[in-house]
Amino acid sequence: FVAALNADNGRLIWKARPFTGEQFTDVDAPLEVDGTMVYAVSVSGQMAALSRKTGKVFWRHEAGGMAGLRLDREGGKLYLATDQAELLCLDSLTGKVVFRAELPARKQKKFIDLPTRPLMLGPYVITITRGGKALALDKDSGELKMTYSYHTRTSAPAAGLPDGSGFLVMDNRGVIRMFNLK
């Protein structure tokens, strides 16, 4: 379920079950919210856009597997990095696919290279694979612009530098690496 609570008193405003026909319907990624919608992704990769006021589902999209979600508030697009080694870009109002980009990852082993939640950084969408790659894709076309390898596993999403010049990644050993985009 996804629920909206009153910030002043904690009372329930609405509760919705945005995913249908699934054995496991839990929300598996951080929610994204804009002025009118709440966006959620289920453990099996279903995506839903709900009204912020009522919880009514406006559209659904099947991502095809577990996904990390990020909203580009300025561009009106949603980016989903899936365990099918894809980056999907959806129009946030309609849920229609803007582009689908194949990520360089090992697709034969599900969850091995599951990308983390994408990061918006200037003209790029950054996604980190658990297998040790940082990928910078053009946020308008999905074209792969840069690949960085660091040869250790991670499950942490990237964090952007305040000036937009690069990003940080922490691997499973606690080592933080910085990557420059310029």
N, C-alpha and C positions, 0 to 999 in steps of 0.2 A: 504494500500500500504506500501511497504518497499522501501526506496530510499537510494542511495549512493550519497554523495556530495563530491566534491573536497575540501579538508581541507584548501587549500591555497586561493581559490577564491569563495567558496560556490556554484559553478556551479553544476548542476545535472549531474551525471555520468550515472546513470541508475535508473529506477523506475519499480517495479514489483508488481504484484498482486498475491501473492503466494497461496492464499486460494480460493477454487472454490466451487460453489454450496451453498453458505451460504448467509443468509439474512444480517448478521452482520459479516463483514470480518476484523474488526479492530484487530490490534496486541495488545494482552492483557497482555503481560509480557515483562520484559526487554529482548532485543535481546542478544544473545550470539554470539561471533565472534571468529573464530580461523584463522589460516593462509590462508585458502582457502574458508571458508564457513561463511555464516550468518545464524543463526538459529532463527526462529520466531514461536510463538504460537498464534493462534487466540482465540477470546473470547469463541468459542465453542469447543476448544481443538484440532483443527487441528494443526499439526506441519509441518514445511517445512524447508528444507535446500536449500539455494540459493548460487550460485557462488558469491564470493566477488567481482570478476572483472566484471561480466556481469549481475547478477541478475537472471540468468537462474535457475529454480527450478530443483534440482537434485533428490530429493525424498520428499514424503509427508507421514505423519503417522497420523492416527486418534486416539487421546488420549481418546476420549469418554467424555470429559467434560473440564471445565476450568482447567488450569494447570499452575503451576509455573515451570520455566525451569532453569536448571543449567548445564553448560558444565564442565566436568572434562578434562582439557586440557592435562594432563599427561596420562590419561588412554584412551582417545579417546571415551568417553561415554557421553551421555546426560541423565540427570535425570529429570523426570517430575512427580511432585506430583499433583494428579488430585482430583477434587471434587467427584470422584467416590471412594474415599478412597483407592487409589492405588499409588504406586511408580513404575513408568516405567523406565527401563534402556534401552536406545537404542544405537546401534553402530552409532557413529557420521558420519561415511563415507557412510553407507548403509541405515540407518534408521531401520534396523532389530531389533526386540526386543531381548535383552540379557536376561532380566528377568522381571517379573511382580510380585510385592510384595503387598499383601493386608495390608493396614494400619489399626490399631485398632482405628476405628472412627465410628461415627453414620452414617451409609449410608442411613438410611431411610429419613433423612432431608437434602436435597441437600443444599450446601453452609454453613451449620451450622459448620461443621468441615473441611471446605476447607483448605487444608494445604497451608502454605506459600511456597515461593520459596526455594528450598532445599539449604543447605549449605554443601560444601565439607570441611571436617575436618579430616585429616589423613586418616585412613581406614574407616571412617564413612561418611554417608550421613545423615545430620540432617534435619528433617522437623518438623515444628511447626503447630499444628492444632489450629484453632480458638477457639475450645472448651476447651483448657487448657492442652494440652499434648505436650511434646517435645519428639521426637522419634529419636533414633540413630540406623541406619541400616548399615549392612556391605555393603560397596560400590561395592563389587564384586558379592555378592550372593543375596542381599536384605533381608537377615536374620535379624530380629529384635534383636538387642543386648541390648538396654536399653530403658526404658520408664521413663520419668519424668513427674509428674503431678504438676501443680501449681494452678489449680482450679479457674483461672480467664481468661477471654477472651483476645485474642490478634489477631491482623491482621498484626503484624510486623514480618518480617523474622528474624531469629537468626543472630547474629554476632559472629564470631569466635574470641577467644583470640589469640594474636600473637604467643604464644608458642604452640598452638594446643591442650592445655590441657583441654579446655572446651569452652563454648559459653555463650552468654548473650541473654536474651529475655526480651523485654519490653511489659508489659500488657497494656490493654486499660485505666488503671488508672494512667499510667506513672511510675509504679514500675518496676525497672530493677532487674532481677534475674540472678544469675550466676549458671551454671551447670558444674560440673567436669566430665570429661570422664575417668579419671584414678582412 
